[in-house]
């Protein structure tokens, strides 16, 4: 198995907006071969910056790569206007993980 993980750190009060944005995007993924599921995690904090982790699980790295180069995925990115990163995003990262053991 294989995970695509996005970590987004936002200013206090904006984690739900990030969750909502990623929740709207899941429709096409569910139809892709090799797609297993997605989890959106919000780190519990009392005050300060908030952290959201979006974890997408695939059967294999090849399945994820096929999604990345699919016409649907590319068209989705082209349809979005090229905009600057929202000012509430402090930092973000994208990582790939293999499940071992």
Jmol script that loads the backbone (N, CA, C; Angstrom):
load data "model"
ATOM      1  N   UNK A   1       0.829  -1.182   0.000  1.00  0.00           N
ATOM      2  CA  UNK A   1       0.000   0.000   0.000  1.00  0.00           C
ATOM      3  C   UNK A   1       0.874   1.246   0.000  1.00  0.00           C
ATOM      4  N   UNK A   2       0.223   2.353  -0.302  1.00  0.00           N
ATOM      5  CA  UNK A   2       0.934   3.595  -0.543  1.00  0.00           C
ATOM      6  C   UNK A   2       0.065   4.764  -0.078  1.00  0.00           C
ATOM      7  N   UNK A   3       0.674   5.737   0.585  1.00  0.00           N
ATOM      8  CA  UNK A   3      -0.052   6.927   1.045  1.00  0.00           C
ATOM      9  C   UNK A   3       0.525   8.202   0.438  1.00  0.00           C
ATOM     10  N   UNK A   4      -0.358   9.064   0.023  1.00  0.00           N
ATOM     11  CA  UNK A   4      -0.019  10.435  -0.341  1.00  0.00           C
ATOM     12  C   UNK A   4      -0.498  11.277   0.839  1.00  0.00           C
ATOM     13  N   UNK A   5       0.408  12.076   1.432  1.00  0.00           N
ATOM     14  CA  UNK A   5       0.062  12.830   2.630  1.00  0.00           C
ATOM     15  C   UNK A   5       0.352  14.311   2.410  1.00  0.00           C
ATOM     16  N   UNK A   6      -0.638  15.122   2.668  1.00  0.00           N
ATOM     17  CA  UNK A   6      -0.469  16.582   2.632  1.00  0.00           C
ATOM     18  C   UNK A   6      -0.613  17.095   4.061  1.00  0.00           C
ATOM     19  N   UNK A   7       0.307  17.940   4.451  1.00  0.00           N
ATOM     20  CA  UNK A   7       0.275  18.579   5.772  1.00  0.00           C
ATOM     21  C   UNK A   7       0.127  20.070   5.542  1.00  0.00           C
ATOM     22  N   UNK A   8      -0.916  20.655   6.124  1.00  0.00           N
ATOM     23  CA  UNK A   8      -1.192  22.080   5.944  1.00  0.00           C
ATOM     24  C   UNK A   8      -1.302  22.712   7.327  1.00  0.00           C
ATOM     25  N   UNK A   9      -0.458  23.700   7.595  1.00  0.00           N
ATOM     26  CA  UNK A   9      -0.513  24.454   8.842  1.00  0.00           C
ATOM     27  C   UNK A   9      -1.180  25.787   8.522  1.00  0.00           C
ATOM     28  N   UNK A  10      -2.213  26.112   9.296  1.00  0.00           N
ATOM     29  CA  UNK A  10      -2.983  27.337   9.037  1.00  0.00           C
ATOM     30  C   UNK A  10      -3.072  28.190  10.300  1.00  0.00           C
ATOM     31  N   UNK A  11      -3.426  29.441  10.083  1.00  0.00           N
ATOM     32  CA  UNK A  11      -3.666  30.328  11.217  1.00  0.00           C
ATOM     33  C   UNK A  11      -4.867  29.820  12.007  1.00  0.00           C
ATOM     34  N   UNK A  12      -4.876  30.146  13.281  1.00  0.00           N
ATOM     35  CA  UNK A  12      -5.955  29.722  14.169  1.00  0.00           C
ATOM     36  C   UNK A  12      -7.319  30.089  13.583  1.00  0.00           C
ATOM     37  N   UNK A  13      -8.231  29.111  13.583  1.00  0.00           N
ATOM     38  CA  UNK A  13      -9.594  29.341  13.112  1.00  0.00           C
ATOM     39  C   UNK A  13      -9.851  28.959  11.669  1.00  0.00           C
ATOM     40  N   UNK A  14      -8.825  28.486  10.943  1.00  0.00           N
ATOM     41  CA  UNK A  14      -9.000  28.195   9.526  1.00  0.00           C
ATOM     42  C   UNK A  14      -8.949  26.708   9.174  1.00  0.00           C
ATOM     43  N   UNK A  15      -8.782  25.834  10.152  1.00  0.00           N
ATOM     44  CA  UNK A  15      -8.676  24.406   9.815  1.00  0.00           C
ATOM     45  C   UNK A  15      -9.956  23.879   9.176  1.00  0.00           C
ATOM     46  N   UNK A  16     -11.111  24.327   9.626  1.00  0.00           N
ATOM     47  CA  UNK A  16     -12.369  23.824   9.062  1.00  0.00           C
ATOM     48  C   UNK A  16     -12.527  24.228   7.596  1.00  0.00           C
ATOM     49  N   UNK A  17     -11.995  25.371   7.217  1.00  0.00           N
ATOM     50  CA  UNK A  17     -12.043  25.788   5.819  1.00  0.00           C
ATOM     51  C   UNK A  17     -11.207  24.848   4.955  1.00  0.00           C
ATOM     52  N   UNK A  18     -10.053  24.454   5.448  1.00  0.00           N
ATOM     53  CA  UNK A  18      -9.201  23.509   4.718  1.00  0.00           C
ATOM     54  C   UNK A  18      -9.898  22.160   4.612  1.00  0.00           C
ATOM     55  N   UNK A  19     -10.487  21.692   5.705  1.00  0.00           N
ATOM     56  CA  UNK A  19     -11.217  20.417   5.701  1.00  0.00           C
ATOM     57  C   UNK A  19     -12.333  20.466   4.666  1.00  0.00           C
ATOM     58  N   UNK A  20     -13.091  21.536   4.647  1.00  0.00           N
ATOM     59  CA  UNK A  20     -14.193  21.674   3.694  1.00  0.00           C
ATOM     60  C   UNK A  20     -13.685  21.644   2.256  1.00  0.00           C
ATOM     61  N   UNK A  21     -12.603  22.361   1.985  1.00  0.00           N
ATOM     62  CA  UNK A  21     -12.036  22.388   0.625  1.00  0.00           C
ATOM     63  C   UNK A  21     -11.621  20.992   0.168  1.00  0.00           C
ATOM     64  N   UNK A  22     -10.958  20.231   1.034  1.00  0.00           N
ATOM     65  CA  UNK A  22     -10.525  18.890   0.645  1.00  0.00           C
ATOM     66  C   UNK A  22     -11.688  17.906   0.600  1.00  0.00           C
ATOM     67  N   UNK A  23     -12.707  18.103   1.411  1.00  0.00           N
ATOM     68  CA  UNK A  23     -13.868  17.216   1.397  1.00  0.00           C
ATOM     69  C   UNK A  23     -14.628  17.304   0.077  1.00  0.00           C
ATOM     70  N   UNK A  24     -14.626  18.470  -0.535  1.00  0.00           N
ATOM     71  CA  UNK A  24     -15.332  18.667  -1.806  1.00  0.00           C
ATOM     72  C   UNK A  24     -14.630  17.982  -2.975  1.00  0.00           C
ATOM     73  N   UNK A  25     -13.355  17.676  -2.833  1.00  0.00           N
ATOM     74  CA  UNK A  25     -12.547  17.186  -3.956  1.00  0.00           C
ATOM     75  C   UNK A  25     -12.521  15.670  -4.123  1.00  0.00           C
ATOM     76  N   UNK A  26     -13.186  14.919  -3.295  1.00  0.00           N
ATOM     77  CA  UNK A  26     -13.004  13.480  -3.286  1.00  0.00           C
ATOM     78  C   UNK A  26     -13.759  12.673  -4.311  1.00  0.00           C
ATOM     79  N   UNK A  27     -14.683  13.249  -5.051  1.00  0.00           N
ATOM     80  CA  UNK A  27     -15.543  12.484  -5.936  1.00  0.00           C
ATOM     81  C   UNK A  27     -14.833  11.688  -7.009  1.00  0.00           C
ATOM     82  N   UNK A  28     -13.945  12.317  -7.740  1.00  0.00           N
ATOM     83  CA  UNK A  28     -13.237  11.622  -8.818  1.00  0.00           C
ATOM     84  C   UNK A  28     -12.281  10.568  -8.290  1.00  0.00           C
ATOM     85  N   UNK A  29     -11.672  10.827  -7.156  1.00  0.00           N
ATOM     86  CA  UNK A  29     -10.725   9.859  -6.598  1.00  0.00           C
ATOM     87  C   UNK A  29     -11.385   8.510  -6.366  1.00  0.00           C
ATOM     88  N   UNK A  30     -12.607   8.537  -5.868  1.00  0.00           N
ATOM     89  CA  UNK A  30     -13.297   7.297  -5.508  1.00  0.00           C
ATOM     90  C   UNK A  30     -13.515   6.380  -6.702  1.00  0.00           C
ATOM     91  N   UNK A  31     -13.458   6.920  -7.910  1.00  0.00           N
ATOM     92  CA  UNK A  31     -13.675   6.109  -9.109  1.00  0.00           C
ATOM     93  C   UNK A  31     -12.377   5.557  -9.698  1.00  0.00           C
ATOM     94  N   UNK A  32     -11.236   5.965  -9.150  1.00  0.00           N
ATOM     95  CA  UNK A  32      -9.948   5.582  -9.722  1.00  0.00           C
ATOM     96  C   UNK A  32      -9.538   4.177  -9.308  1.00  0.00           C
ATOM     97  N   UNK A  33      -8.996   3.396 -10.257  1.00  0.00           N
ATOM     98  CA  UNK A  33      -8.458   2.084  -9.892  1.00  0.00           C
ATOM     99  C   UNK A  33      -7.335   2.238  -8.864  1.00  0.00           C
ATOM    100  N   UNK A  34      -7.365   1.417  -7.844  1.00  0.00           N
ATOM    101  CA  UNK A  34      -6.324   1.437  -6.826  1.00  0.00           C
ATOM    102  C   UNK A  34      -6.580   2.373  -5.664  1.00  0.00           C
ATOM    103  N   UNK A  35      -7.599   3.226  -5.763  1.00  0.00           N
ATOM    104  CA  UNK A  35      -7.928   4.131  -4.667  1.00  0.00           C
ATOM    105  C   UNK A  35      -8.570   3.332  -3.538  1.00  0.00           C
ATOM    106  N   UNK A  36      -8.070   3.517  -2.322  1.00  0.00           N
ATOM    107  CA  UNK A  36      -8.629   2.803  -1.172  1.00  0.00           C
ATOM    108  C   UNK A  36      -9.487   3.733  -0.319  1.00  0.00           C
ATOM    109  N   UNK A  37      -8.967   4.904   0.002  1.00  0.00           N
ATOM    110  CA  UNK A  37      -9.725   5.807   0.853  1.00  0.00           C
ATOM    111  C   UNK A  37      -8.943   7.058   1.198  1.00  0.00           C
ATOM    112  N   UNK A  38      -9.616   7.935   1.957  1.00  0.00           N
ATOM    113  CA  UNK A  38      -8.989   9.192   2.349  1.00  0.00           C
ATOM    114  C   UNK A  38      -9.403   9.520   3.775  1.00  0.00           C
ATOM    115  N   UNK A  39      -8.456  10.034   4.542  1.00  0.00           N
ATOM    116  CA  UNK A  39      -8.741  10.517   5.883  1.00  0.00           C
ATOM    117  C   UNK A  39      -8.233  11.950   5.970  1.00  0.00           C
ATOM    118  N   UNK A  40      -8.999  12.787   6.666  1.00  0.00           N
ATOM    119  CA  UNK A  40      -8.585  14.162   6.924  1.00  0.00           C
ATOM    120  C   UNK A  40      -8.503  14.297   8.439  1.00  0.00           C
ATOM    121  N   UNK A  41      -7.300  14.574   8.932  1.00  0.00           N
ATOM    122  CA  UNK A  41      -7.065  14.672  10.367  1.00  0.00           C
ATOM    123  C   UNK A  41      -6.783  16.121  10.741  1.00  0.00           C
ATOM    124  N   UNK A  42      -7.322  16.546  11.866  1.00  0.00           N
ATOM    125  CA  UNK A  42      -7.053  17.884  12.386  1.00  0.00           C
ATOM    126  C   UNK A  42      -6.404  17.704  13.752  1.00  0.00           C
ATOM    127  N   UNK A  43      -5.218  18.271  13.914  1.00  0.00           N
ATOM    128  CA  UNK A  43      -4.490  18.162  15.175  1.00  0.00           C
ATOM    129  C   UNK A  43      -5.187  18.998  16.247  1.00  0.00           C
ATOM    130  N   UNK A  44      -5.354  18.395  17.395  1.00  0.00           N
ATOM    131  CA  UNK A  44      -6.001  19.088  18.504  1.00  0.00           C
ATOM    132  C   UNK A  44      -5.026  20.120  19.076  1.00  0.00           C
ATOM    133  N   UNK A  45      -5.453  21.374  19.087  1.00  0.00           N
ATOM    134  CA  UNK A  45      -4.642  22.453  19.669  1.00  0.00           C
ATOM    135  C   UNK A  45      -5.542  23.327  20.531  1.00  0.00           C
ATOM    136  N   UNK A  46      -4.958  23.999  21.485  1.00  0.00           N
ATOM    137  CA  UNK A  46      -5.737  24.915  22.332  1.00  0.00           C
ATOM    138  C   UNK A  46      -5.712  26.317  21.752  1.00  0.00           C
ATOM    139  N   UNK A  47      -4.554  26.763  21.350  1.00  0.00           N
ATOM    140  CA  UNK A  47      -4.404  28.095  20.770  1.00  0.00           C
ATOM    141  C   UNK A  47      -3.270  28.078  19.777  1.00  0.00           C
ATOM    142  N   UNK A  48      -3.363  28.962  18.811  1.00  0.00           N
ATOM    143  CA  UNK A  48      -2.266  29.098  17.861  1.00  0.00           C
ATOM    144  C   UNK A  48      -2.569  28.452  16.531  1.00  0.00           C
ATOM    145  N   UNK A  49      -1.506  28.117  15.823  1.00  0.00           N
ATOM    146  CA  UNK A  49      -1.656  27.532  14.494  1.00  0.00           C
ATOM    147  C   UNK A  49      -2.327  26.166  14.580  1.00  0.00           C
ATOM    148  N   UNK A  50      -3.068  25.824  13.540  1.00  0.00           N
ATOM    149  CA  UNK A  50      -3.761  24.539  13.459  1.00  0.00           C
ATOM    150  C   UNK A  50      -3.142  23.724  12.321  1.00  0.00           C
ATOM    151  N   UNK A  51      -3.174  22.411  12.455  1.00  0.00           N
ATOM    152  CA  UNK A  51      -2.566  21.532  11.463  1.00  0.00           C
ATOM    153  C   UNK A  51      -3.600  20.555  10.919  1.00  0.00           C
ATOM    154  N   UNK A  52      -3.637  20.432   9.598  1.00  0.00           N
ATOM    155  CA  UNK A  52      -4.535  19.495   8.930  1.00  0.00           C
ATOM    156  C   UNK A  52      -3.679  18.521   8.120  1.00  0.00           C
ATOM    157  N   UNK A  53      -3.966  17.233   8.262  1.00  0.00           N
ATOM    158  CA  UNK A  53      -3.290  16.201   7.479  1.00  0.00           C
ATOM    159  C   UNK A  53      -4.331  15.534   6.584  1.00  0.00           C
ATOM    160  N   UNK A  54      -4.047  15.477   5.299  1.00  0.00           N
ATOM    161  CA  UNK A  54      -4.913  14.797   4.344  1.00  0.00           C
ATOM    162  C   UNK A  54      -4.142  13.576   3.865  1.00  0.00           C
ATOM    163  N   UNK A  55      -4.662  12.383   4.166  1.00  0.00           N
ATOM    164  CA  UNK A  55      -3.984  11.141   3.810  1.00  0.00           C
ATOM    165  C   UNK A  55      -4.839  10.371   2.811  1.00  0.00           C
ATOM    166  N   UNK A  56      -4.274  10.140   1.631  1.00  0.00           N
ATOM    167  CA  UNK A  56      -4.977   9.392   0.597  1.00  0.00           C
ATOM    168  C   UNK A  56      -4.264   8.054   0.439  1.00  0.00           C
ATOM    169  N   UNK A  57      -5.009   6.970   0.569  1.00  0.00           N
ATOM    170  CA  UNK A  57      -4.448   5.624   0.528  1.00  0.00           C
ATOM    171  C   UNK A  57      -4.700   4.987  -0.844  1.00  0.00           C
ATOM    172  N   UNK A  58      -3.630   4.438  -1.401  1.00  0.00           N
ATOM    173  CA  UNK A  58      -3.672   3.775  -2.711  1.00  0.00           C
ATOM    174  C   UNK A  58      -3.157   2.349  -2.583  1.00  0.00           C
ATOM    175  N   UNK A  59      -3.595   1.495  -3.486  1.00  0.00           N
ATOM    176  CA  UNK A  59      -3.066   0.124  -3.529  1.00  0.00           C
ATOM    177  C   UNK A  59      -1.568   0.126  -3.820  1.00  0.00           C
ATOM    178  N   UNK A  60      -1.123   1.055  -4.704  1.00  0.00           N
ATOM    179  CA  UNK A  60       0.291   1.080  -5.099  1.00  0.00           C
ATOM    180  C   UNK A  60       0.705   2.483  -5.539  1.00  0.00           C
ATOM    181  N   UNK A  61       2.002   2.688  -5.607  1.00  0.00           N
ATOM    182  CA  UNK A  61       2.526   3.951  -6.116  1.00  0.00           C
ATOM    183  C   UNK A  61       2.118   4.135  -7.577  1.00  0.00           C
ATOM    184  N   UNK A  62       2.081   3.079  -8.317  1.00  0.00           N
ATOM    185  CA  UNK A  62       1.676   3.144  -9.726  1.00  0.00           C
ATOM    186  C   UNK A  62       0.241   3.662  -9.864  1.00  0.00           C
ATOM    187  N   UNK A  63      -0.663   3.205  -9.002  1.00  0.00           N
ATOM    188  CA  UNK A  63      -2.044   3.705  -9.036  1.00  0.00           C
ATOM    189  C   UNK A  63      -2.081   5.210  -8.774  1.00  0.00           C
ATOM    190  N   UNK A  64      -1.296   5.666  -7.796  1.00  0.00           N
ATOM    191  CA  UNK A  64      -1.238   7.100  -7.513  1.00  0.00           C
ATOM    192  C   UNK A  64      -0.679   7.867  -8.708  1.00  0.00           C
ATOM    193  N   UNK A  65       0.395   7.367  -9.310  1.00  0.00           N
ATOM    194  CA  UNK A  65       0.988   8.029 -10.483  1.00  0.00           C
ATOM    195  C   UNK A  65      -0.010   8.094 -11.633  1.00  0.00           C
ATOM    196  N   UNK A  66      -0.776   7.033 -11.822  1.00  0.00           N
ATOM    197  CA  UNK A  66      -1.790   7.040 -12.882  1.00  0.00           C
ATOM    198  C   UNK A  66      -2.841   8.119 -12.627  1.00  0.00           C
ATOM    199  N   UNK A  67      -3.209   8.328 -11.370  1.00  0.00           N
ATOM    200  CA  UNK A  67      -4.140   9.392 -11.033  1.00  0.00           C
ATOM    201  C   UNK A  67      -3.508  10.757 -11.323  1.00  0.00           C
ATOM    202  N   UNK A  68      -2.267  10.937 -10.918  1.00  0.00           N
ATOM    203  CA  UNK A  68      -1.583  12.219 -11.104  1.00  0.00           C
ATOM    204  C   UNK A  68      -1.518  12.625 -12.574  1.00  0.00           C
ATOM    205  N   UNK A  69      -1.339  11.657 -13.468  1.00  0.00           N
ATOM    206  CA  UNK A  69      -1.241  11.998 -14.902  1.00  0.00           C
ATOM    207  C   UNK A  69      -2.540  11.780 -15.670  1.00  0.00           C
ATOM    208  N   UNK A  70      -3.627  11.509 -14.959  1.00  0.00           N
ATOM    209  CA  UNK A  70      -4.911  11.294 -15.628  1.00  0.00           C
ATOM    210  C   UNK A  70      -5.465  12.610 -16.170  1.00  0.00           C
ATOM    211  N   UNK A  71      -6.210  12.555 -17.268  1.00  0.00           N
ATOM    212  CA  UNK A  71      -6.823  13.769 -17.817  1.00  0.00           C
ATOM    213  C   UNK A  71      -7.745  14.474 -16.809  1.00  0.00           C
ATOM    214  N   UNK A  72      -8.443  13.703 -15.962  1.00  0.00           N
ATOM    215  CA  UNK A  72      -9.353  14.290 -14.980  1.00  0.00           C
ATOM    216  C   UNK A  72      -8.590  15.124 -13.936  1.00  0.00           C
ATOM    217  N   UNK A  73      -7.483  14.588 -13.467  1.00  0.00           N
ATOM    218  CA  UNK A  73      -6.680  15.287 -12.465  1.00  0.00           C
ATOM    219  C   UNK A  73      -6.060  16.547 -13.059  1.00  0.00           C
ATOM    220  N   UNK A  74      -5.505  16.429 -14.233  1.00  0.00           N
ATOM    221  CA  UNK A  74      -4.880  17.579 -14.904  1.00  0.00           C
ATOM    222  C   UNK A  74      -5.925  18.650 -15.203  1.00  0.00           C
ATOM    223  N   UNK A  75      -7.090  18.240 -15.688  1.00  0.00           N
ATOM    224  CA  UNK A  75      -8.152  19.202 -15.992  1.00  0.00           C
ATOM    225  C   UNK A  75      -8.627  19.922 -14.727  1.00  0.00           C
ATOM    226  N   UNK A  76      -8.671  19.223 -13.621  1.00  0.00           N
ATOM    227  CA  UNK A  76      -9.079  19.839 -12.365  1.00  0.00           C
ATOM    228  C   UNK A  76      -8.136  20.950 -11.942  1.00  0.00           C
ATOM    229  N   UNK A  77      -6.857  20.752 -12.165  1.00  0.00           N
ATOM    230  CA  UNK A  77      -5.882  21.785 -11.821  1.00  0.00           C
ATOM    231  C   UNK A  77      -5.930  22.948 -12.802  1.00  0.00           C
ATOM    232  N   UNK A  78      -6.163  22.655 -14.067  1.00  0.00           N
ATOM    233  CA  UNK A  78      -6.241  23.726 -15.065  1.00  0.00           C
ATOM    234  C   UNK A  78      -7.493  24.572 -14.879  1.00  0.00           C
ATOM    235  N   UNK A  79      -8.557  23.967 -14.338  1.00  0.00           N
ATOM    236  CA  UNK A  79      -9.819  24.685 -14.160  1.00  0.00           C
ATOM    237  C   UNK A  79      -9.739  25.714 -13.035  1.00  0.00           C
ATOM    238  N   UNK A  80      -8.824  25.489 -12.094  1.00  0.00           N
ATOM    239  CA  UNK A  80      -8.672  26.434 -10.988  1.00  0.00           C
ATOM    240  C   UNK A  80      -7.864  27.630 -11.459  1.00  0.00           C
ATOM    241  N   UNK A  81      -8.305  28.827 -11.144  1.00  0.00           N
ATOM    242  CA  UNK A  81      -7.499  29.985 -11.511  1.00  0.00           C
ATOM    243  C   UNK A  81      -6.173  29.962 -10.753  1.00  0.00           C
ATOM    244  N   UNK A  82      -5.122  30.362 -11.432  1.00  0.00           N
ATOM    245  CA  UNK A  82      -3.806  30.402 -10.811  1.00  0.00           C
ATOM    246  C   UNK A  82      -3.806  31.540  -9.788  1.00  0.00           C
ATOM    247  N   UNK A  83      -3.807  31.189  -8.541  1.00  0.00           N
ATOM    248  CA  UNK A  83      -3.884  32.197  -7.485  1.00  0.00           C
ATOM    249  C   UNK A  83      -2.741  32.000  -6.505  1.00  0.00           C
ATOM    250  N   UNK A  84      -2.477  33.034  -5.782  1.00  0.00           N
ATOM    251  CA  UNK A  84      -1.475  32.931  -4.730  1.00  0.00           C
ATOM    252  C   UNK A  84      -2.037  32.102  -3.591  1.00  0.00           C
ATOM    253  N   UNK A  85      -1.125  31.553  -2.810  1.00  0.00           N
ATOM    254  CA  UNK A  85      -1.509  30.772  -1.647  1.00  0.00           C
ATOM    255  C   UNK A  85      -2.331  31.672  -0.712  1.00  0.00           C
ATOM    256  N   UNK A  86      -3.469  31.171  -0.195  1.00  0.00           N
ATOM    257  CA  UNK A  86      -4.261  31.981   0.742  1.00  0.00           C
ATOM    258  C   UNK A  86      -3.405  32.433   1.922  1.00  0.00           C
ATOM    259  N   UNK A  87      -3.661  33.620   2.427  1.00  0.00           N
ATOM    260  CA  UNK A  87      -2.825  34.173   3.495  1.00  0.00           C
ATOM    261  C   UNK A  87      -2.979  33.449   4.828  1.00  0.00           C
ATOM    262  N   UNK A  88      -4.007  32.618   4.971  1.00  0.00           N
ATOM    263  CA  UNK A  88      -4.166  31.880   6.223  1.00  0.00           C
ATOM    264  C   UNK A  88      -3.309  30.613   6.268  1.00  0.00           C
ATOM    265  N   UNK A  89      -2.705  30.222   5.142  1.00  0.00           N
ATOM    266  CA  UNK A  89      -1.823  29.053   5.130  1.00  0.00           C
ATOM    267  C   UNK A  89      -0.424  29.490   5.556  1.00  0.00           C
ATOM    268  N   UNK A  90       0.063  28.901   6.641  1.00  0.00           N
ATOM    269  CA  UNK A  90       1.377  29.218   7.182  1.00  0.00           C
ATOM    270  C   UNK A  90       2.441  28.419   6.451  1.00  0.00           C
ATOM    271  N   UNK A  91       2.184  27.132   6.261  1.00  0.00           N
ATOM    272  CA  UNK A  91       3.105  26.265   5.531  1.00  0.00           C
ATOM    273  C   UNK A  91       2.364  25.018   5.074  1.00  0.00           C
ATOM    274  N   UNK A  92       2.928  24.354   4.077  1.00  0.00           N
ATOM    275  CA  UNK A  92       2.336  23.099   3.625  1.00  0.00           C
ATOM    276  C   UNK A  92       3.442  22.208   3.063  1.00  0.00           C
ATOM    277  N   UNK A  93       3.183  20.919   3.099  1.00  0.00           N
ATOM    278  CA  UNK A  93       4.136  19.956   2.547  1.00  0.00           C
ATOM    279  C   UNK A  93       3.363  18.787   1.948  1.00  0.00           C
ATOM    280  N   UNK A  94       4.048  18.055   1.103  1.00  0.00           N
ATOM    281  CA  UNK A  94       3.466  16.904   0.411  1.00  0.00           C
ATOM    282  C   UNK A  94       4.487  15.786   0.491  1.00  0.00           C
ATOM    283  N   UNK A  95       4.095  14.631   1.025  1.00  0.00           N
ATOM    284  CA  UNK A  95       5.001  13.504   1.175  1.00  0.00           C
ATOM    285  C   UNK A  95       4.337  12.230   0.696  1.00  0.00           C
ATOM    286  N   UNK A  96       5.169  11.253   0.391  1.00  0.00           N
ATOM    287  CA  UNK A  96       4.702   9.950  -0.081  1.00  0.00           C
ATOM    288  C   UNK A  96       5.282   8.870   0.837  1.00  0.00           C
ATOM    289  N   UNK A  97       4.447   7.898   1.207  1.00  0.00           N
ATOM    290  CA  UNK A  97       4.846   6.863   2.154  1.00  0.00           C
ATOM    291  C   UNK A  97       4.458   5.480   1.631  1.00  0.00           C
ATOM    292  N   UNK A  98       5.336   4.513   1.891  1.00  0.00           N
ATOM    293  CA  UNK A  98       5.027   3.110   1.630  1.00  0.00           C
ATOM    294  C   UNK A  98       4.641   2.463   2.960  1.00  0.00           C
ATOM    295  N   UNK A  99       3.657   1.572   2.921  1.00  0.00           N
ATOM    296  CA  UNK A  99       3.272   0.828   4.118  1.00  0.00           C
ATOM    297  C   UNK A  99       4.171  -0.396   4.186  1.00  0.00           C
ATOM    298  N   UNK A 100       4.866  -0.541   5.285  1.00  0.00           N
ATOM    299  CA  UNK A 100       5.774  -1.681   5.511  1.00  0.00           C
ATOM    300  C   UNK A 100       5.384  -2.363   6.805  1.00  0.00           C
ATOM    301  N   UNK A 101       5.257  -3.672   6.743  1.00  0.00           N
ATOM    302  CA  UNK A 101       4.976  -4.414   7.961  1.00  0.00           C
ATOM    303  C   UNK A 101       3.545  -4.413   8.403  1.00  0.00           C
TER     304      UNK A 101
END
end "model"
wireframe off; spacefill off
backbone 0.3
color backbone group
